[in-house]
Amino acid sequence: MTLFVNGLTQLDASLWCPHRGLIGVSWQVSAELDGELGEDGMLFDFGHVKPWIKSRLDDGADHTLIVPIDAPGITVSECPEGLAIRATTPYAMEVRGPHQAFTLVPAAQINPSDLAERFAEEMMRQPPPRVSAIRLSFQDEPLSGAAYTYSHGLRRHDGNCQRIAHGHRSPLHIWQDGIRAPALEAEWAERLADRYLVDKSDIEDNHELTAQGMLTTRYRAPQGDFFLMLPLERCMILPTATTIEQIAAWLADEITRETGQVTRVQAFEGIGKGAIAERTP
């Protein structure tokens, strides 16, 4: 017997790509479980499937930086913060933080299907009663309009959003004077694509690295100390924390300032949630 749950949960994270660099991802997670029926006529109570799988993803890859440790230019080492991940291609990057902020994968690049298979195998080390096999599926949300990927960290967040390099794949909806503006959506999605969104107050004053075109950010959060260094051109600096509420407000401010029109922005944080902001010139 096979039990399936489509759209069981979602996984938000960042990953390191040897071709694109730091990428935010939001994957819809679906599951299939094989096994034998119990005396109650069930394989695994639907009410228990979601929390059982979600808890294991939340304690694992969710809101981490997923690193293919066999990719060109990747090095991993211990450091006072916990782990230090350094990369050289397609651009220089260094990120440090507690061990739980990273998911290390023995691969040359991250493939969602392979990653889902890996996590399913890990879950089968201690499976629920009567479950003989687990299959997971990680897929992008189907979108008809503009979408962008971004990474960030929220120093003041009590949960896993405080991790300095996690991210999302998000749709973007923009209206001007009450009319949907798909050309603006595509333009801003391109501007934000594969960028790191950073709170100005978290930027470290390092004249030597700034002269080399690098931006460094550092902060202490409840889970520990975090550090990130990226090329300045890969970053977007916001005057506030990079919560989805502030991202929506920042976008509305910037687009209104550039176009001189009433602008309404619906910014998503991953799948199915976000914030709306409206500005008048």
C-alpha positions as CSV (number, residue, x, y, z in Angstrom):
1,M,0.0,0.0,0.0
2,T,1.2,3.5,-0.8
3,L,0.1,6.7,1.0
4,F,0.7,10.0,-0.7
5,V,0.5,13.6,0.4
6,N,0.9,16.3,-2.3
7,G,2.0,19.7,-1.2
8,L,2.7,18.4,2.3
9,T,5.0,21.3,3.3
10,Q,7.6,23.6,1.8
11,L,11.3,24.0,2.2
12,D,13.0,27.4,2.1
13,A,16.8,27.6,1.9
14,S,19.7,28.9,0.0
15,L,22.1,26.8,-2.0
16,W,25.5,27.4,-3.5
17,C,25.6,26.9,-7.2
18,P,29.0,26.6,-9.0
19,H,27.5,28.5,-11.9
20,R,25.2,31.1,-10.3
21,G,26.5,31.4,-6.8
22,L,24.2,32.0,-3.9
23,I,20.6,31.1,-4.8
24,G,17.4,31.2,-2.7
25,V,15.0,28.3,-3.2
26,S,11.4,27.5,-2.1
27,W,10.4,24.0,-2.9
28,Q,7.0,22.3,-2.5
29,V,7.5,19.1,-0.7
30,S,5.3,16.0,-1.5
31,A,5.7,12.5,-0.1
32,E,4.8,8.9,-0.8
33,L,5.1,6.2,1.9
34,D,4.9,2.5,1.3
35,G,4.0,-0.1,3.9
36,E,1.5,-2.5,5.4
37,L,-1.9,-1.6,6.8
38,G,-2.4,-2.0,10.6
39,E,-5.4,-3.3,12.4
40,D,-6.9,0.2,12.2
41,G,-7.0,-0.1,8.4
42,M,-4.3,2.7,8.0
43,L,-0.7,2.8,7.0
44,F,0.1,6.0,8.8
45,D,-2.5,8.5,10.1
46,F,-2.7,11.5,7.8
47,G,-2.8,13.7,10.9
48,H,0.7,12.5,11.8
49,V,2.4,12.4,8.4
50,K,2.8,16.1,7.9
51,P,4.2,16.9,11.4
52,W,6.5,13.9,11.2
53,I,8.1,14.8,7.9
54,K,8.0,18.6,8.5
55,S,9.8,18.3,11.8
56,R,12.6,16.4,10.2
57,L,13.0,18.9,7.4
58,D,12.7,21.8,9.9
59,D,15.5,20.3,12.0
60,G,17.6,19.6,8.9
61,A,17.8,21.5,5.6
62,D,15.1,24.1,6.1
63,H,16.5,27.7,6.4
64,T,20.1,26.5,6.0
65,L,22.7,27.1,3.3
66,I,22.9,23.9,1.3
67,V,26.5,23.4,0.2
68,P,27.8,20.9,-2.4
69,I,31.1,20.2,-0.8
70,D,32.6,18.6,-4.0
71,A,31.9,21.7,-6.1
72,P,35.0,23.5,-7.6
73,G,36.5,26.0,-5.2
74,I,34.6,25.0,-2.1
75,T,36.4,24.5,1.2
76,V,34.8,23.7,4.6
77,S,36.6,24.2,7.9
78,E,36.0,24.7,11.6
79,C,36.1,28.2,12.9
80,P,35.2,30.0,16.2
81,E,31.7,30.6,14.9
82,G,31.3,26.9,14.1
83,L,31.8,26.2,10.4
84,A,33.4,28.4,7.7
85,I,32.4,27.8,4.0
86,R,34.6,29.4,1.4
87,A,34.0,29.5,-2.4
88,T,36.0,30.9,-5.3
89,T,33.7,30.3,-8.3
90,P,31.6,31.8,-9.9
91,Y,32.7,34.5,-7.4
92,A,34.4,34.8,-4.0
93,M,32.2,34.1,-1.0
94,E,32.8,33.3,2.7
95,V,30.1,32.5,5.3
96,R,30.6,31.5,8.9
97,G,28.0,30.4,11.5
98,P,26.9,27.6,13.8
99,H,26.9,24.1,12.4
100,Q,23.1,23.9,12.2
101,A,23.1,26.8,9.7
102,F,24.5,24.6,7.0
103,T,23.6,21.4,5.1
104,L,26.7,19.8,3.6
105,V,26.1,17.5,0.7
106,P,28.8,15.3,-0.9
107,A,28.1,16.4,-4.5
108,A,29.4,18.7,-7.1
109,Q,26.1,20.6,-7.4
110,I,22.7,20.5,-5.7
111,N,19.9,18.7,-7.6
112,P,16.5,18.8,-5.9
113,S,15.7,15.2,-6.9
114,D,18.9,13.9,-5.6
115,L,18.5,15.9,-2.4
116,A,15.0,14.7,-1.9
117,E,16.2,11.1,-2.2
118,R,19.0,11.7,0.3
119,F,16.6,13.1,2.9
120,A,14.1,10.2,2.3
121,E,16.9,7.8,3.0
122,E,17.8,9.6,6.2
123,M,14.2,9.5,7.3
124,M,14.1,5.7,6.7
125,R,16.9,5.2,9.3
126,Q,14.1,5.6,11.9
127,P,10.9,5.1,10.0
128,P,7.4,5.2,11.5
129,P,5.9,1.8,12.3
130,R,4.7,-0.2,9.3
131,V,6.5,2.2,6.8
132,S,8.9,0.3,4.5
133,A,9.8,3.1,2.1
134,I,9.6,6.9,1.8
135,R,9.9,9.0,-1.4
136,L,10.0,12.7,-1.3
137,S,9.7,15.2,-4.1
138,F,11.1,18.8,-4.1
139,Q,9.6,21.0,-6.8
140,D,9.5,24.7,-7.6
141,E,6.0,26.3,-7.3
142,P,4.6,26.6,-10.9
143,L,4.4,30.4,-11.7
144,S,3.0,32.2,-14.7
145,G,4.6,35.6,-13.9
146,A,7.8,37.1,-12.7
147,A,9.8,35.4,-9.8
148,Y,13.1,36.1,-8.2
149,T,15.4,34.3,-5.8
150,Y,17.1,36.0,-2.9
151,S,19.0,35.2,0.3
152,H,19.1,37.0,3.6
153,G,19.4,36.7,7.3
154,L,17.3,38.3,10.1
155,R,19.5,39.1,13.1
156,R,16.5,39.8,15.4
157,H,14.5,36.7,14.5
158,D,14.1,34.1,17.3
159,G,13.7,31.2,14.8
160,N,15.8,29.8,12.0
161,C,15.4,33.0,9.9
162,Q,18.3,34.4,11.9
163,R,20.7,32.2,9.9
164,I,22.7,34.6,7.7
165,A,22.4,32.7,4.4
166,H,19.0,31.2,3.8
167,G,16.6,32.3,1.1
168,H,13.4,32.0,-1.0
169,R,12.1,31.8,-4.5
170,S,9.3,34.4,-4.7
171,P,6.7,35.8,-7.1
172,L,6.4,39.5,-7.4
173,H,3.2,41.4,-8.2
174,I,3.1,45.2,-8.9
175,W,0.2,47.5,-9.7
176,Q,0.5,51.1,-10.8
177,D,-2.6,53.4,-10.5
178,G,-4.6,50.2,-10.0
179,I,-3.4,48.4,-13.1
180,R,-1.1,45.3,-13.0
181,A,2.4,46.1,-14.4
182,P,4.0,42.9,-15.7
183,A,6.9,44.7,-17.3
184,L,7.8,46.3,-14.0
185,E,7.5,42.9,-12.3
186,A,9.9,41.4,-14.8
187,E,12.3,44.3,-14.5
188,W,12.5,44.2,-10.7
189,A,12.6,40.4,-10.6
190,E,15.7,40.6,-12.8
191,R,17.3,43.3,-10.5
192,L,16.7,41.1,-7.5
193,A,17.6,37.7,-9.0
194,D,20.2,35.7,-7.0
195,R,20.9,38.7,-4.8
196,Y,21.7,38.9,-1.1
197,L,19.4,41.4,0.6
198,V,21.3,43.0,3.5
199,D,20.2,45.3,6.4
200,K,22.5,48.4,6.2
201,S,23.0,48.3,10.0
202,D,24.5,44.8,9.8
203,I,27.3,45.8,7.3
204,E,30.8,45.7,8.8
205,D,33.1,48.6,8.2
206,N,36.1,47.1,6.4
207,H,37.8,49.6,4.2
208,E,40.3,47.1,2.8
209,L,37.6,44.7,1.6
210,T,35.4,47.5,0.5
211,A,38.2,48.8,-1.8
212,Q,38.3,45.3,-3.3
213,G,34.6,45.5,-4.1
214,M,33.5,43.1,-1.3
215,L,30.8,43.6,1.3
216,T,31.0,42.0,4.7
217,T,28.1,41.6,7.2
218,R,28.4,40.3,10.7
219,Y,26.0,39.9,13.6
220,R,25.3,38.0,16.8
221,A,21.9,36.3,17.1
222,P,20.3,33.8,19.6
223,Q,21.8,30.8,17.7
224,G,25.3,32.3,17.6
225,D,27.7,34.5,15.7
226,F,27.3,34.9,11.9
227,F,29.6,36.4,9.2
228,L,29.2,36.7,5.4
229,M,31.4,38.2,2.7
230,L,30.2,38.6,-0.9
231,P,30.9,40.9,-3.8
232,L,29.1,44.2,-3.4
233,E,27.5,43.8,-6.8
234,R,25.7,40.6,-5.6
235,C,24.0,42.5,-2.8
236,M,21.1,44.8,-2.4
237,I,21.3,47.1,0.6
238,L,18.1,48.0,2.4
239,P,17.8,50.7,5.1
240,T,16.0,48.3,7.4
241,A,15.9,44.6,8.4
242,T,15.1,42.4,5.4
243,T,11.8,41.1,6.7
244,I,9.1,40.5,4.0
245,E,7.2,43.5,5.3
246,Q,10.2,45.7,4.9
247,I,11.1,44.3,1.5
248,A,7.5,45.1,0.3
249,A,7.8,48.6,1.7
250,W,11.2,49.2,0.2
251,L,10.1,48.0,-3.2
252,A,7.0,50.2,-3.1
253,D,9.2,53.2,-2.1
254,E,11.8,52.6,-4.8
255,I,9.4,52.0,-7.6
256,T,7.2,55.0,-6.7
257,R,10.3,57.2,-6.5
258,E,11.6,56.0,-10.0
259,T,8.2,56.1,-11.8
260,G,6.3,58.9,-10.0
261,Q,3.2,56.8,-9.9
262,V,1.0,55.3,-7.2
263,T,2.5,51.8,-6.6
264,R,1.2,48.8,-4.8
265,V,3.6,45.8,-4.3
266,Q,2.7,42.3,-3.2
267,A,5.9,40.7,-2.3
268,F,6.0,37.0,-1.4
269,E,8.3,35.2,1.0
270,G,8.5,31.8,-0.7
271,I,5.2,30.1,-1.3
272,G,1.8,31.5,-0.5
273,K,2.7,34.2,2.1
274,G,4.1,37.7,2.1
275,A,3.2,41.4,2.5
276,I,1.6,44.2,0.6
277,A,2.7,47.8,0.6
278,E,1.3,50.9,-1.3
279,R,2.9,54.2,-1.8
280,T,1.8,57.5,-3.3
281,P,4.3,60.0,-4.9
